[in-house]
Amino acid sequence: MMEYEQVAARTVALVLTLPDLDVTQALPEAPWFETGALWSARRVLLHLIAETAQHAGHADILRESLDGARTMG
């Protein structure tokens, strides 16, 4: 199993332990987070999906620039 698949499996296992997706977690202190900010599990999961999609797109652009093949258009 590849590392990405292992992380995905751990993420699924964690999500299955949550009482619901409205449970919140305090964010770490960082300049880009408001002091005392909380994110729900739902928001974290949506953020993970958005980041994965964005970076998958970046990888596709790199691959296209290397091999010249296009996935769209």
C-alpha positions as CSV (number, residue, x, y, z in Angstrom):
1,M,0.0,0.0,0.0
2,M,1.3,3.4,-0.9
3,E,1.7,6.2,1.7
4,Y,-1.2,8.2,0.3
5,E,-3.5,5.1,0.6
6,Q,-2.3,4.5,4.2
7,V,-3.0,8.2,5.2
8,A,-6.4,7.9,3.5
9,A,-7.2,4.8,5.4
10,R,-6.2,6.4,8.7
11,T,-8.3,9.4,7.8
12,V,-11.4,7.3,7.1
13,A,-10.8,5.4,10.4
14,L,-10.6,8.7,12.3
15,V,-13.8,10.1,10.7
16,L,-15.7,6.9,11.6
17,T,-14.9,7.6,15.3
18,L,-16.4,11.1,15.3
19,P,-19.8,11.5,16.9
20,D,-20.8,13.8,14.0
21,L,-19.1,16.2,11.5
22,D,-20.0,19.3,13.7
23,V,-17.5,18.3,16.4
24,T,-14.8,21.1,16.6
25,Q,-11.1,21.3,17.2
26,A,-9.1,24.3,18.2
27,L,-6.6,25.5,15.5
28,P,-3.0,25.9,16.4
29,E,-1.6,29.4,17.1
30,A,-0.4,30.7,13.7
31,P,-0.5,34.1,12.0
32,W,-3.0,32.8,9.4
33,F,-5.5,31.6,11.9
34,E,-7.7,33.9,14.1
35,T,-6.8,33.6,17.7
36,G,-9.0,31.0,19.4
37,A,-10.4,29.8,16.1
38,L,-12.2,26.4,15.9
39,W,-12.9,24.3,12.8
40,S,-15.5,21.6,12.6
41,A,-14.6,18.2,11.3
42,R,-16.8,19.0,8.3
43,R,-14.7,22.1,7.5
44,V,-11.4,20.2,8.0
45,L,-12.6,17.4,5.6
46,L,-13.7,20.0,3.0
47,H,-10.3,21.7,3.3
48,L,-8.5,18.4,2.7
49,I,-10.6,17.7,-0.4
50,A,-10.0,21.1,-1.8
51,E,-6.2,20.9,-1.1
52,T,-6.0,17.5,-2.6
53,A,-7.9,18.6,-5.8
54,Q,-5.7,21.7,-6.1
55,H,-2.5,19.8,-5.8
56,A,-3.6,17.0,-8.0
57,G,-4.2,19.7,-10.7
58,H,-0.7,21.0,-10.2
59,A,0.7,17.5,-10.6
60,D,-1.3,17.1,-13.8
61,I,0.1,20.4,-15.2
62,L,3.7,19.2,-14.4
63,R,3.0,15.8,-16.0
64,E,1.6,17.5,-19.2
65,S,4.6,19.7,-19.4
66,L,6.9,16.7,-19.2
67,D,5.2,14.3,-21.5
68,G,3.2,16.6,-23.8
69,A,0.0,14.6,-23.4
70,R,-3.1,16.4,-22.4
71,T,-5.9,15.0,-20.1
72,M,-8.5,17.6,-21.2
73,G,-9.1,19.6,-24.4
